[in-house]
Amino acid sequence: MTIDQDTLRHLSEASVSIELETQDMTLNIGPQHPSTHGVLRLVARVDGERVHDVQPVIGYMHRGYEKLSEVRTYPQITALINRIDWVSGYANEIPFIVAAEKLMELEVPERAQYIRLILTEMARISSHLVFMASYPLELGAATPLFFALRERELVLDLLESVTGGRFHPNFNRVGGVKPAYGSGSSTRKLIQDLPAGFLDSTRTAVIRVREAVDQIEDLVAGNEIILARTKGIGVLPPEVAAAYGVSGPNLRASGVRFDLRKVEHYLPYDRFDFEVPVGANGDCWDRWWVRLTEIRQSVRIIEQAIDSIPSGPIQAKVPKVIKIPKGETYVRAENPKGEMGYYVVSDGGSVPYRLKIRSASFSNISILPWILEGVLIPDIIAIMGSLDFVLGDVDR
Amino acid sequence: MTSSPSETEQVAHPLQAFADEVAAAVGGEAEITFDTVKVSVPPDKWVSAHETARDQLDLVFFSWLSAVDWSTEVAVGDPLGEEVEERIEMLTTVGDLTEGKRVTFTTDLPTKNPSISTLVDVYAGANWHEREAMEMFGIEFVGHPYPVTLYLPDGFEGHPLRKSYPLLSREVKPWPGTVDVEAMPEGPSTENPEA
């Protein structure tokens, strides 16, 4: 018996057109998952390896800083806000303290501004180095971690020598920066300046950071597995990023040359020569590359700032009790994670009437339902890691 | 010269022209408060003002949305120094991605059962911010696609960022209130001694 071609085609089409009764599976990722940088839960609806949609569940780390700030004086709040994004604790303080100074119409001494700028860039280097360490690790490459964390330790040691804290410096005061303790002496007396030898040690350290960045680039950029897992994965178009409020390196990776250090004047960045790197495709690879390149730019800024730091006082004269005159303002700054800002409403007292904390990671991960739609399960990890968020910065 | 001395002293704020432009485009009132351009609009123009900002003024970046509970009765913290009109003040900040321009939009809602249209269709990023404002202030966002709590657990009662909401730690140990310390002997001064 022979079957003609038409019948055969008909039969084969009939066999594949039978639809099996399938059901999407709901997959819980987190809250305790190594790739979530804290406690983030994703409720993913998956069809095999394909993700239909994702609903992030946050709030496991919500500490209510906005409410707590309503019963704390301005100097007390700087201690709290260090803990928002603990990977770059120092950088969190800057927009808040600048907002308080703006409301007081206070002129901050130049040297204090330079110290703030140097330390902010060191915080950026240390934050980006954590990303350089953790991101390849999430993709299965452990070695870059050792290169990145080794140099980060240098930076943290220097931060500690000035501020007394590795993660939570609590170093800014309204009108300037905290007097430091003299290093290397047995008496540890309070000095109204940077510790001796700090600027020279910093210069040496950033040269080593630059070398480490080159090593990391050699190590990661030539790795075919990492390239395959990041190139063309998690593409974020600039207009979507803007509508969701995605900022910082994630926005620049999508090709938007926008850096608050260039447009807002919260620290004297306009005196230094540095570039704003942008990505071409907005994929995971570009987000990695933008951060790598930003470390090099931060090193450039620090070197220039060390060369030109003026001498003088580090603290403006302020009353014993800081009372902020009535008024409201929004001050934002380019944090390692993106736009960090504080909307301060003061009624003239020593505590803010309302403090709205705009943190970068909150908006950066609100993109997750959009960007994870239709990806493969392993790509969830690659995409989430590339957004470089910290749950303390999401939940506040 | 016809201008009086008081007029010549009045130097326009560098942001004044931009503030006026925004206010005229959205039909609101502009105010510059410490280098922050604040434009207040009536609640019924809330969505259209943001559409205008996005489409005509190129303010495509959604920064944040939140609210302030203006109230003379406070459960915790210091009461306001003066009487205010009780209201919930909505705030959003949007910006551009070229020159660093930004506008803070504001509108007033009643303290009791505040309700306003959602901005999710204008700026997708408003989604989470509105969920946060919803649970923290008890504001209803009409048309929100997923109006469930963001941070707080299911079944949580109250709206923590309302001024009437007590803070548990201050129930245990009361807030001392504003503690006034005597000023420095030479009197408070913000002058830099070496400037």
Interface residues (C-beta under 8 A of the other chain):
Chain A: I58 G59 H62 G64 E66 K67 L68 E70 V71 K102 L103 M104 E105 L106 E107 P109 G175 P238 E239 V240 A242 A243 Y244 G245 V246 S247 L251 V256 F258 L260 K262 V263 E264 G312 P313 A316 K317 V318 P319 K320 V321 K326 G327 E328 T329 Y330 R332 E339 G341 Y343 V345 D347 G348 G349 S350 V351 Y353 R354 K356 R358 F362 S363 S366 W370 D395
Chain B: T33 F34 D35 T36 K38 V60 F61 F62 S63 W64 S66 V68 D69 V76 G77 D78 L80 G81 E82 L91 T93 L97 T98 E99 G100 R102 T104 Y123 A124 G125 N127 W128 M136 T149 L150 Y151 L152 P153 P160 L161 Y165 L167 R170 W175 T178 V179 D180 V181 E182 A183 M184 P188 S189 T190 E191 N192 P193 E194 A195
